[in-house]
């Protein structure tokens, strides 16, 4: 059985659709967000424990479909959304070659089909007792030192693994820039990571209306190794 998630034909097995953000049948609702079923159950348990400790852990991003990530990518690749370097300093769009543009986008935005948010196992969280979602910017300063989510982050580093969660994007341990707001439910995410295929992703991207397609496909194995497979090791 093959999937046809978009108008072009994509020749990958239907059971692999969830790896690339092309299917959501395995997800359940948590308020306005979608999560993989086991992830949702574990998150609710973590929420209760965090509440007892004085935190109000809320989701600000969870499952993200391929098309949404594609729109983000194309907007940045076409100069319609701002680009930032790894210090969050704006980068001049017209100064970049295609390969430099790819590298710059990937500092803060995942390649469509290669985001862990596609799996439903990964979510971005904040402490609603410390900051409103409207004010939240998802920057490191909010989760470190005296930031409004710093106490929550310290608590999660100690206790998240008790519920199956950890932080996959850490300094010097991942290709993606450190994200202290991004948690992953590793009992399921680790299984999906093993199934992920650069060859299948190439088929998805070849069929998509994605900017920078040719230079992306030329480097895809390298990019997948660095941004998908190079993540901090999970606790178990």
C-alpha positions, 0 to 999 in steps of 0.5 A, a space after each residue: 500500500 502506498 500513500 498519496 498525501 499530496 497531489 504528486 505521487 510519493 512512493 513510500 510505504 503508508 506506514 512511514 507517512 508519519 515520519 515525514 509529517 504526511 499523516 496524523 491518524 496516530 495522533 490524539 488531541 491535547 487541547 488545541 494540539 496533537 500528540 502521539 497517543 503514548 506521548 499524550 498520556 505521559 505528558 498529562 502525567 508530567 503535567 500533574 507532577 509539575 503542578 504539585 511542584 508549583 509549575 503550570 506546564 503548557 504546550 506552545 507547539 506539538 505536532 506540525 504537518 509537512 505542509 506547515 513546515 514547508 510554508 515556513 521553509 519557503 517563506 524564509 528561502 524567499 526572503 519573506 520571513 526574517 533570517 537569524 544567525 546562531 546569536 539571533 542576529 538578523 542576516 541579510 537575505 541577499 548576501 547569501 548563496 543558496 548553500 549559505 541560505 540553506 545553512 542559515 535557515 537550518 539554524 532555527 527551522 527544520 527541513 520539511 519532512 525532517 522535523 521531530 515535530 512531525 512525529 507527534 512525540 516532540 513538543 515545546 513547553 513553557 510555564 504559564 505561571 511565569 509567562 503568557 503564551 502571547 509574550 513567549 518568544 521561545 528564546 534561551 534567555 526565557 529558560 536560563 538564569 532568571 528567565 520566566 521558565 528557568 525554574 521549570 527547565 531546572 525541574 524538568 532536567 531533574 524529573 522529565 525522564 521519569 515520564 519518558 521525556 528529555 531534551 534532544 537539542 543540547 549544546 555540542 550534542 546535537 546538530 540543531 541549536 540548543 532548545 531548552 523548551 523542546 522535549 521529546 518522548 523518547 520511548 517512541 521517538 527513538 523507535 521512529 528515528 531508527 526508521 527514518 530514511 534519507 532516501 524516503 525523505 528525498 522522494 518526499 522533497 522531490 515531489 514537493 514545491 520546495 524552494 532550494 530543491 536541487 541544492 537540498 537534494 545534493 546535500 540531503 544525506 549530510 543534512 539528515 545525518 547532522 540535523 536528524 540523527 545527531 541528537 543528544 542521547 536519551 536517558 535509556 
